[in-house]
């Protein structure tokens, strides 16, 4: 399943994978929140 070209979301057998690019952002400083049917990065 591909939802959006900017934030591809893929479903695997046991996971859902979201990929996003954030140039210049330290990955340790990112916060990911999932609530109901929304994902906030």
Residue pairs with C-beta under 8 A, 6 or more apart in sequence:
1 9
1 10
1 11
2 8
2 9
2 10
3 9
6 20
7 18
7 19
7 20
8 18
8 19
9 16
9 17
9 18
9 19
10 16
10 17
10 19
11 17
18 39
20 41
22 30
22 41
30 41
31 40
31 41
32 39
32 40
32 41
33 39
33 40
34 40
